[in-house]
Amino acid sequence: MTIDKSLRIRAASVRSRNVLTRAERIEKLKESERWEEGDPVLGLPKVLVPKVALKKKKKAKKAEEET
């Protein structure tokens, strides 16, 4: 069964997730050289997920109004 278009959440893909899949965790560990081919995939160490903070644009608008 599919979800009706009116019930879908459009912001779900934009929001950052706090849990990574196993494949994503392995990729992050490879980048930091903490995992090599042949290492067990179960019991992986924790990987920090960077939080993305959106910048507010209020200051830029106020600066334009003043000039």
matplotlib code that plots the C-alpha trace (Angstrom):
import matplotlib.pyplot as plt

x = [0.0, 1.3, 1.0, -1.3, 0.6, -1.2, 0.2, 3.9, 6.3, 8.4, 10.8, 11.8, 14.6, 15.9, 16.1, 19.4, 19.2, 20.7, 21.3, 23.5, 23.0, 25.8, 27.1, 27.2, 29.1, 31.6, 32.2, 32.8, 35.2, 37.1, 37.5, 39.0, 41.1, 39.4, 38.1, 39.8, 38.6, 38.2, 37.3, 34.0, 30.9, 29.2, 30.1, 31.3, 32.5, 30.3, 30.5, 29.5, 26.9, 27.5, 24.6, 23.8, 22.7, 20.9, 22.1, 19.6, 19.5, 18.0, 21.2, 21.8, 18.3, 18.7, 22.0, 20.4, 17.6, 20.0, 22.0]
y = [0.0, 3.5, 6.7, 9.4, 12.4, 14.7, 12.7, 12.6, 14.7, 16.8, 18.0, 14.4, 14.3, 17.7, 17.0, 15.5, 12.0, 11.0, 7.4, 6.2, 2.9, 0.3, 1.1, 4.8, 4.1, 2.0, 4.8, 7.3, 4.9, 4.3, 8.1, 8.3, 5.1, 3.3, 0.4, -1.7, -4.4, -7.7, -6.2, -7.4, -5.4, -6.2, -4.2, -1.1, 1.8, 4.9, 7.6, 11.2, 12.6, 16.3, 18.6, 21.0, 24.4, 26.8, 30.3, 33.1, 35.8, 38.6, 40.6, 40.8, 42.2, 44.8, 45.9, 46.4, 48.5, 50.8, 51.7]
z = [0.0, -0.9, 1.1, -0.2, -1.6, 0.9, 3.8, 2.7, 4.7, 2.3, 5.0, 5.9, 3.4, 4.4, 8.1, 9.4, 10.8, 14.1, 13.1, 10.2, 8.4, 8.7, 5.2, 6.1, 9.3, 7.5, 5.0, 7.8, 9.5, 6.3, 5.8, 9.3, 8.8, 11.7, 9.6, 7.0, 4.6, 6.5, 9.8, 11.3, 10.4, 13.7, 16.8, 14.9, 17.0, 17.4, 14.7, 15.4, 13.1, 12.3, 13.0, 10.3, 11.6, 9.3, 9.4, 9.9, 7.3, 9.5, 9.8, 6.1, 5.5, 8.2, 6.7, 3.3, 4.8, 6.6, 3.5]

ax = plt.figure().add_subplot(projection="3d")
ax.plot(x, y, z, "-o")
ax.set_aspect("equal")
plt.show()
